[in-house]
């Protein structure tokens, strides 16, 4: 296959709002010995992309400065030291950046086959949220049978994945939403109970059910103290983002009295070996659930790669249900 010298991509003209995203051109990426080169069919838009665009989430050393942490596509070249993937294979992959482009080099061990029954484009919306939720909630952890899993922001990318995985793993999934439409969407994914944060109190409703065993939060701010109130003894609270801010004044006595575990993580900075372990467990344990109908891809909207700014505006608007994708039509 003859590959070009240059490729199209989405670059950042400085930092700031969605308007800094512009069409550009870059030299063609060359895969290292342990990478594969993927022709990008689609790329997922994620919260970290927005934060990096604003200048607050720099890529790790050696990673591409282009946005894009997950893609689906076709393998067009393979590194000398990798043996699993072949030219022509369709994959979805977690990247350290570079997904907003025609081509991206990805560690071969961070690629997964596209699950049975999932469209090639929709598969681009799987890696980032499934790696994140699985690694924080399930990977290496004992999950209480029939426990309560409280998920904030149930209609977004992380939330929609967490609801599905929680339900598939036998948990009762409670989730906060902001509208009747979002509640219906969450219910369709397997949510046990939806809580409209405009007029309902998630602390009260969760405590009435016995308290949450696991809480997954992307909100922060005043939710930090409220999560502690909503948790039952020996619960885990997992912080993945701080949409309302990360600086809070907190009484830690309930953490001690309830024996709570409060933790957080960013996926991008985790060691490659850790992501490889997560990828293999996803492929073994989670990916077969798509074929069985227990999980499904959830795409809210797709934009051409050249319209990345509009995709970011939609995500910042917060009204999306599921994933927002960028597609390459060539």
C-alpha positions, 0 to 999 in steps of 0.5 A, spaced: 500 500 500 502 506 497 502 511 503 502 519 503 508 523 505 503 528 508 496 527 512 490 531 514 489 533 521 486 538 526 491 542 529 490 547 535 491 555 533 493 556 540 489 555 546 482 557 548 475 556 545 473 551 540 475 556 535 482 554 536 481 548 532 483 548 525 484 544 519 492 542 518 497 538 515 502 534 518 508 529 516 505 522 515 506 518 522 511 512 522 510 506 527 515 504 532 517 497 532 511 495 537 506 500 534 501 499 528 499 504 523 492 505 523 488 509 518 483 513 522 475 511 520 473 515 526 475 518 533 472 520 539 471 526 542 472 526 550 473 531 556 480 531 556 480 533 549 476 539 551 481 540 557 487 540 553 484 545 548 484 550 554 491 549 555 490 545 562 492 538 560 499 537 556 500 531 552 505 526 556 512 526 553 513 523 546 506 523 545 503 527 539 500 534 541 494 533 536 488 531 540 484 525 540 485 519 545 481 513 541 480 511 534 477 506 530 480 504 523 484 499 519 491 497 520 495 499 514 502 498 517 505 494 523 511 495 527 517 490 526 516 487 533 509 486 533 505 479 531 498 480 532 495 485 528 496 484 520 495 489 515 487 490 513 485 488 520 479 493 523 481 495 530 479 500 535 484 503 540 486 507 545 491 512 544 496 517 547 494 523 542 493 524 535 487 521 533 484 527 530 488 525 523 487 521 517 492 516 520 495 515 527 501 510 530 498 506 536 501 501 541 499 494 538 498 492 545 493 498 546 488 495 540 482 491 540 478 488 535 472 491 533 466 488 538 461 483 534 455 487 532 458 494 533 459 499 527 466 501 525 465 508 526 461 507 533 467 503 535 471 509 535 467 511 542 469 505 546 476 505 548 477 511 552 470 510 556 471 503 557 478 503 559 477 508 564 471 505 567 473 498 567 480 500 570 477 504 576 471 501 578 472 493 576 479 492 574 483 489 581 477 490 585 472 486 588 465 488 586 459 487 592 454 482 589 447 486 588 451 493 590 449 500 589 453 504 584 451 511 584 454 514 577 454 522 576 452 524 569 449 518 566 447 521 559 455 523 557 460 518 555 463 516 561 456 515 565 453 511 559 458 506 559 458 506 567 451 504 567 452 499 562 458 496 565 454 496 572 448 493 570 452 487 566 456 486 572 450 485 577 450 492 580 444 496 581 445 503 578 443 509 580 445 515 576 444 523 576 441 526 570 438 533 568 432 532 564 426 527 562 430 525 556 436 524 559 433 519 564 429 515 559 436 514 555 439 512 562 433 507 563 434 504 556 442 503 558 440 499 564 439 504 570 435 502 576 434 509 578 434 516 575 435 522 579 434 529 576 439 533 580 434 539 579 429 537 583 431 531 587 436 529 592 441 524 590 443 523 597 436 522 600 434 517 595 441 513 595 441 513 603 433 511 602 436 505 598 441 503 603 447 507 601 452 507 595 457 501 595 461 505 589 460 512 587 463 515 580 463 522 580 465 527 574 462 533 578 466 535 584 465 541 588 459 541 592 458 533 590 465 531 594 461 532 601 455 530 598 458 523 595 461 522 602 454 522 605 451 518 600 456 512 601 455 506 605 460 504 610 466 501 606 464 504 600 469 507 594 468 514 591 472 515 585 473 522 582 474 522 574 473 530 573 471 536 577 466 540 572 464 544 579 472 545 581 477 541 585 478 545 591 473 544 597 473 545 604 471 538 607 470 534 614 474 528 613 471 525 620 465 521 616 471 518 611 474 515 617 468 513 621 465 509 614 472 507 612 471 510 605 476 509 600 476 516 596 481 515 589 481 518 583 485 517 576 487 520 569 488 514 564 493 518 560 498 518 565 498 511 567 504 506 564 503 503 558 503 496 561 497 497 565 493 499 559 495 493 556 493 489 562 486 493 562 486 492 554 486 484 555 481 484 560 476 488 556 477 483 550 476 477 555 471 479 559 467 485 556 468 485 549 463 478 548 458 482 552 456 486 546 455 480 541 450 477 547 446 484 547 448 486 554 452 492 551 452 497 546 455 503 543 452 509 544 453 515 539 449 521 539 452 525 533 458 524 528 461 530 525 466 530 519 473 531 522 474 538 519 468 540 523 471 538 530 470 545 533 462 544 532 463 537 535 467 541 541 461 546 542 456 540 542 460 537 548 461 543 552 453 544 551 452 538 555 446 536 552 449 530 548 447 523 550 452 518 549 459 519 545 460 525 540 465 522 534 469 525 528 469 521 522 474 521 516 470 520 509 476 519 505 
